[in-house]
């Protein structure tokens, strides 16, 4: 290591776009367990009843929140997180052409994204 450098926290992200997350749940849960991403984001075109079913299969250290589409086709955006202190934020404007999921991540260090 170089003099004066500090160890920055590493946050791993996983991302998948699927027609239906539920019929791929074994692969996705295995990925979450083995790769241990801090956050796992999924754009899902399935129905909303899939979300509680999938959440039951998550490891105990994970929780989730989701944003459903307000108009048009079904589905939404799911964010699964591990032990990070997060808070889902509500946007002041509602968008009908896309999903927007904002969340605050409480960390004790700054994050540099490349």
Residue frames as a rotation matrix with the C-alpha (Angstrom) as fourth column:
UNK 1
0.573 0.820 0.000 0.00
0.820 -0.573 0.000 0.00
0.000 0.000 -1.000 0.00
UNK 2
-0.124 -0.571 0.811 1.07
0.494 -0.745 -0.449 3.56
0.861 0.345 0.374 -0.58
UNK 3
-0.733 -0.178 -0.656 1.76
0.669 -0.360 -0.650 5.94
-0.120 -0.916 0.383 2.26
UNK 4
-0.860 0.415 -0.297 -1.24
-0.333 -0.898 -0.289 8.09
-0.386 -0.150 0.910 3.06
UNK 5
-0.533 0.725 -0.436 -3.85
-0.410 0.230 0.883 5.85
0.740 0.649 0.175 1.45
UNK 6
-0.523 0.463 0.716 -6.83
-0.728 0.195 -0.658 4.63
-0.444 -0.865 0.234 3.41
UNK 7
-0.940 0.285 0.190 -8.90
0.332 0.892 0.308 1.53
-0.082 0.352 -0.932 3.00
UNK 8
-0.599 0.789 -0.138 -12.18
-0.801 -0.588 0.114 2.54
0.009 0.179 0.984 1.41
UNK 9
-0.241 0.581 0.777 -15.24
-0.245 0.738 -0.628 0.35
-0.939 -0.342 -0.035 1.91
UNK 10
-0.958 -0.032 -0.285 -16.19
-0.283 0.266 0.921 -1.79
0.046 0.963 -0.264 -1.05
UNK 11
-0.125 0.965 0.230 -19.83
-0.441 0.153 -0.884 -2.14
-0.888 -0.212 0.407 -1.99
UNK 12
-0.965 -0.167 0.200 -20.71
0.070 0.572 0.818 -4.79
-0.251 0.803 -0.540 -4.53
UNK 13
-0.154 0.929 -0.335 -23.78
-0.751 -0.331 -0.571 -4.37
-0.642 0.164 0.749 -6.73
UNK 14
-0.795 0.062 0.604 -25.65
0.385 0.820 0.423 -7.02
-0.469 0.569 -0.675 -8.68
UNK 15
-0.327 0.689 -0.647 -28.11
-0.694 -0.640 -0.330 -6.16
-0.641 0.341 0.687 -11.44
UNK 16
-0.855 0.131 0.502 -30.51
0.389 0.802 0.453 -8.32
-0.344 0.582 -0.737 -13.45
UNK 17
-0.412 0.791 -0.452 -33.32
-0.860 -0.501 -0.092 -7.57
-0.299 0.351 0.887 -15.87
UNK 18
-0.968 0.097 0.230 -35.74
0.123 0.987 0.103 -10.46
-0.217 0.128 -0.968 -16.11
UNK 19
-0.498 0.866 -0.041 -39.15
-0.241 -0.093 0.966 -11.11
0.833 0.491 0.255 -17.58
UNK 20
0.740 0.665 0.102 -39.95
-0.292 0.180 0.939 -12.81
0.606 -0.725 0.327 -14.26
UNK 21
-0.237 -0.838 0.492 -37.66
-0.859 -0.057 -0.510 -12.94
0.455 -0.543 -0.706 -11.23
UNK 22
0.293 0.436 0.851 -39.73
-0.864 0.502 0.040 -15.66
-0.410 -0.747 0.524 -9.57
UNK 23
0.992 0.122 0.019 -38.97
-0.103 0.904 -0.414 -18.39
-0.068 0.409 0.910 -12.11
UNK 24
0.328 -0.943 -0.056 -35.25
0.080 0.086 -0.993 -17.64
0.941 0.321 0.103 -11.69
UNK 25
0.750 0.069 0.657 -35.29
-0.555 -0.474 0.684 -17.41
0.359 -0.878 -0.317 -7.91
UNK 26
0.892 -0.450 0.045 -32.96
0.343 0.738 0.581 -20.35
-0.294 -0.503 0.813 -7.21
UNK 27
0.203 -0.838 0.507 -30.24
0.872 -0.081 -0.483 -18.88
0.446 0.540 0.714 -9.44
UNK 28
0.246 -0.061 0.967 -30.72
-0.067 -0.997 -0.045 -15.39
0.967 -0.054 -0.249 -8.00
UNK 29
0.920 0.103 0.378 -30.70
-0.379 -0.011 0.925 -16.52
0.100 -0.995 0.029 -4.37
UNK 30
0.676 -0.735 0.045 -27.57
0.715 0.670 0.200 -18.61
-0.177 -0.103 0.979 -5.02
UNK 31
0.083 -0.631 0.771 -25.93
0.604 -0.584 -0.543 -15.52
0.793 0.511 0.333 -6.54
UNK 32
0.537 0.183 0.823 -26.89
-0.410 -0.796 0.445 -13.40
0.737 -0.577 -0.353 -3.51
UNK 33
0.975 -0.153 0.159 -25.49
-0.070 0.470 0.880 -16.01
-0.210 -0.869 0.448 -1.12
UNK 34
0.505 -0.830 0.237 -22.23
0.837 0.538 0.101 -16.73
-0.211 0.147 0.966 -2.99
UNK 35
-0.049 -0.542 0.839 -21.34
0.703 -0.616 -0.357 -13.30
0.710 0.572 0.411 -4.44
UNK 36
0.006 0.155 -0.988 -22.59
0.959 -0.282 -0.038 -11.42
-0.284 -0.947 -0.150 -1.35
UNK 37
-0.421 -0.119 0.899 -23.49
0.525 -0.841 0.134 -8.18
0.740 0.529 0.417 -3.11
UNK 38
-0.924 0.110 -0.367 -24.30
0.254 -0.542 -0.801 -5.29
-0.287 -0.833 0.472 -0.80
UNK 39
-0.141 0.888 -0.438 -27.15
-0.567 -0.434 -0.700 -4.43
-0.812 0.150 0.565 -3.13
UNK 40
-0.816 0.022 0.578 -28.97
0.436 0.681 0.588 -6.49
-0.381 0.732 -0.565 -5.73
UNK 41
-0.380 0.667 -0.642 -31.21
-0.558 -0.718 -0.416 -4.60
-0.738 0.200 0.644 -8.15
UNK 42
-0.758 0.200 0.621 -33.75
0.510 0.775 0.373 -6.24
-0.406 0.600 -0.689 -10.40
UNK 43
-0.543 0.660 -0.519 -36.00
-0.800 -0.595 0.079 -4.84
-0.257 0.458 0.851 -13.07
UNK 44
-0.837 0.306 0.453 -38.87
0.235 0.950 -0.207 -7.31
-0.494 -0.066 -0.867 -13.11
UNK 45
-0.728 0.626 -0.279 -41.75
-0.599 -0.385 0.702 -7.59
0.332 0.678 0.655 -15.55
UNK 46
-0.707 0.447 -0.548 -43.62
0.482 0.872 0.090 -10.08
0.518 -0.200 -0.832 -13.38
UNK 47
0.291 0.912 0.288 -46.60
0.208 -0.354 0.912 -9.53
0.934 -0.205 -0.293 -11.16
UNK 48
-0.059 -0.303 0.951 -46.54
-0.721 -0.646 -0.250 -7.91
0.690 -0.701 -0.181 -7.74
UNK 49
0.865 0.393 0.311 -47.48
-0.497 0.592 0.634 -11.13
0.065 -0.703 0.708 -5.93
UNK 50
0.608 -0.708 -0.360 -44.00
0.380 0.657 -0.651 -12.45
0.698 0.259 0.668 -6.82
UNK 51
-0.014 -0.686 0.728 -42.30
-0.422 -0.655 -0.626 -9.95
0.906 -0.316 -0.280 -4.50
UNK 52
0.326 0.128 0.937 -43.46
-0.944 0.086 0.317 -11.43
-0.040 -0.988 0.149 -1.16
UNK 53
0.999 0.026 0.046 -42.82
-0.022 0.996 -0.089 -14.96
-0.048 0.088 0.995 -2.44
UNK 54
0.441 -0.895 0.065 -39.27
0.302 0.080 -0.950 -14.10
0.845 0.439 0.306 -3.47
UNK 55
0.068 -0.423 0.903 -38.58
-0.707 -0.659 -0.256 -12.19
0.704 -0.621 -0.344 -0.24
UNK 56
0.810 0.278 0.517 -39.31
-0.570 0.579 0.583 -15.34
-0.137 -0.766 0.628 1.78
UNK 57
0.873 -0.488 0.007 -36.37
0.459 0.815 -0.354 -17.02
0.167 0.312 0.935 0.04
UNK 58
0.467 -0.724 0.508 -33.84
-0.304 -0.671 -0.677 -14.29
0.831 0.162 -0.533 0.87
UNK 59
-0.300 -0.639 -0.708 -31.06
0.621 0.432 -0.654 -14.94
0.724 -0.636 0.267 3.41
UNK 60
0.410 0.542 -0.733 -31.84
0.909 -0.181 0.375 -13.60
0.070 -0.821 -0.567 6.89
UNK 61
-0.329 -0.641 -0.694 -29.35
0.653 -0.685 0.323 -10.74
-0.682 -0.347 0.644 6.52
UNK 62
-0.918 -0.015 0.396 -31.25
0.350 -0.500 0.793 -9.30
0.186 0.866 0.464 3.54
UNK 63
-0.115 0.932 -0.344 -34.25
0.422 -0.268 -0.866 -7.05
-0.899 -0.245 -0.363 3.27
UNK 64
-0.660 -0.069 0.748 -35.84
0.751 -0.102 0.652 -5.35
0.031 0.992 0.119 0.29
UNK 65
-0.130 0.748 -0.651 -37.97
0.009 -0.656 -0.755 -2.54
-0.991 -0.104 0.078 -1.01
UNK 66
-0.509 0.026 0.861 -39.62
0.814 0.341 0.471 -2.09
-0.281 0.940 -0.195 -4.37
UNK 67
-0.511 0.390 -0.766 -41.10
-0.414 -0.893 -0.178 0.47
-0.753 0.226 0.618 -6.71
UNK 68
-0.137 0.564 0.814 -44.03
0.677 0.653 -0.339 -0.62
-0.723 0.505 -0.472 -8.86
UNK 69
-0.882 -0.050 0.468 -44.89
0.425 -0.513 0.745 0.82
0.203 0.857 0.474 -12.22
UNK 70
-0.662 0.660 -0.356 -47.57
-0.104 -0.551 -0.828 3.46
-0.742 -0.511 0.433 -11.85
UNK 71
0.379 0.783 -0.493 -49.01
-0.695 -0.111 -0.711 2.90
-0.611 0.612 0.502 -15.34
UNK 72
0.094 -0.327 -0.940 -48.72
-0.941 0.278 -0.191 0.53
0.324 0.903 -0.282 -18.26
UNK 73
0.202 -0.071 -0.977 -47.31
-0.142 0.985 -0.101 -2.95
0.969 0.159 0.189 -17.97
UNK 74
0.980 0.197 -0.040 -46.94
-0.014 0.267 0.963 -4.77
0.201 -0.943 0.265 -14.68
UNK 75
0.338 -0.897 -0.286 -43.72
0.805 0.433 -0.405 -5.25
0.487 -0.093 0.868 -12.75
UNK 76
0.976 -0.052 0.212 -41.33
-0.144 -0.882 0.449 -2.91
0.164 -0.469 -0.868 -11.09
UNK 77
0.093 -0.994 0.060 -37.92
-0.332 -0.087 -0.939 -2.36
0.939 0.067 -0.338 -9.62
UNK 78
0.938 0.148 -0.312 -36.71
0.208 0.480 0.852 -4.44
0.276 -0.865 0.419 -6.67
UNK 79
0.088 -0.933 0.349 -33.76
-0.577 -0.333 -0.746 -3.55
0.812 -0.136 -0.568 -4.46
UNK 80
0.859 0.048 -0.509 -32.44
0.331 0.707 0.625 -6.26
0.390 -0.706 0.592 -2.15
UNK 81
0.271 -0.787 0.555 -29.88
-0.599 -0.589 -0.543 -5.12
0.754 -0.185 -0.631 0.37
UNK 82
-0.043 -0.362 -0.931 -27.69
0.588 0.744 -0.316 -6.80
0.808 -0.561 0.181 2.92
UNK 83
0.165 0.146 -0.975 -26.87
0.986 -0.036 0.162 -5.25
-0.011 -0.989 -0.150 6.27
UNK 84
-0.777 -0.439 0.452 -26.60
0.477 -0.878 -0.034 -1.64
0.412 0.189 0.891 5.09
UNK 85
-0.361 0.631 -0.687 -28.53
0.565 -0.439 -0.699 1.04
-0.742 -0.640 -0.198 6.94
UNK 86
-0.910 0.081 0.407 -30.83
0.351 -0.374 0.859 2.26
0.222 0.924 0.312 4.16
UNK 87
-0.320 0.869 -0.377 -33.94
0.220 -0.319 -0.922 4.34
-0.922 -0.378 -0.089 3.88
UNK 88
-0.357 0.295 0.887 -36.14
0.934 0.090 0.346 4.44
0.022 0.951 -0.308 0.81
UNK 89
-0.743 0.060 -0.667 -36.83
0.066 -0.985 -0.162 8.01
-0.666 -0.164 0.728 -0.29
UNK 90
0.199 0.877 0.438 -39.98
0.791 0.120 -0.600 9.25
-0.578 0.466 -0.670 -1.98
UNK 91
-0.762 -0.455 0.460 -39.46
0.644 -0.599 0.475 11.42
0.059 0.658 0.750 -5.06
UNK 92
-0.565 0.545 -0.620 -41.38
0.008 -0.748 -0.664 14.69
-0.825 -0.380 0.417 -5.12
UNK 93
-0.150 0.479 -0.865 -42.51
-0.961 -0.275 0.014 14.00
-0.231 0.833 0.502 -8.70
UNK 94
0.134 0.265 0.955 -44.21
-0.054 0.964 -0.260 10.86
-0.990 -0.016 0.143 -10.02
UNK 95
-0.532 -0.379 -0.757 -43.04
-0.779 -0.133 0.613 9.54
-0.333 0.916 -0.224 -13.38
UNK 96
0.491 0.798 0.350 -45.26
-0.531 0.593 -0.606 7.39
-0.690 0.112 0.715 -15.59
UNK 97
0.743 -0.198 -0.640 -42.73
-0.584 0.276 -0.763 6.40
0.328 0.940 0.090 -18.26
UNK 98
-0.090 -0.796 -0.598 -40.18
-0.038 0.603 -0.797 4.75
0.995 -0.049 -0.084 -15.94
UNK 99
0.797 0.257 -0.547 -39.63
0.491 0.251 0.834 3.60
0.352 -0.933 0.074 -12.37
UNK 100
0.026 -0.786 0.618 -37.49
-0.322 -0.591 -0.739 5.70
0.946 -0.179 -0.269 -10.06
UNK 101
0.777 0.120 -0.618 -36.16
0.493 0.494 0.716 4.20
0.391 -0.861 0.324 -6.86
UNK 102
0.084 -0.736 0.672 -34.19
-0.348 -0.654 -0.672 6.51
0.934 -0.178 -0.310 -4.60
UNK 103
0.847 0.171 -0.504 -32.63
0.392 0.440 0.808 5.45
0.360 -0.882 0.305 -1.35
UNK 104
0.497 -0.653 0.571 -30.24
-0.760 -0.646 -0.077 6.83
0.419 -0.396 -0.817 1.21
UNK 105
0.541 -0.431 -0.722 -27.33
0.431 0.879 -0.202 4.67
0.722 -0.202 0.662 2.34
UNK 106
0.877 -0.220 0.428 -25.92
-0.470 -0.581 0.664 5.41
0.103 -0.784 -0.612 5.78
UNK 107
0.555 -0.781 -0.285 -22.18
0.609 0.615 -0.500 4.86
0.566 0.104 0.818 5.80
UNK 108
0.773 -0.363 -0.521 -19.41
0.321 -0.484 0.814 6.07
-0.548 -0.796 -0.258 8.05
UNK 109
-0.409 -0.912 -0.033 -17.09
0.353 -0.191 0.916 6.57
-0.842 0.363 0.400 5.04
UNK 110
0.157 0.366 -0.917 -17.41
-0.741 -0.570 -0.355 8.41
-0.653 0.735 0.181 1.76
UNK 111
0.311 -0.009 0.950 -17.82
0.453 0.880 -0.140 6.22
-0.835 0.474 0.278 -1.31
UNK 112
-0.291 -0.425 -0.857 -15.87
-0.664 -0.555 0.501 6.83
-0.689 0.715 -0.121 -4.48
UNK 113
0.497 0.506 0.705 -17.55
0.215 0.715 -0.665 5.39
-0.841 0.482 0.246 -7.57
UNK 114
-0.549 -0.746 -0.377 -15.56
-0.308 -0.239 0.921 4.86
-0.777 0.622 -0.098 -10.76
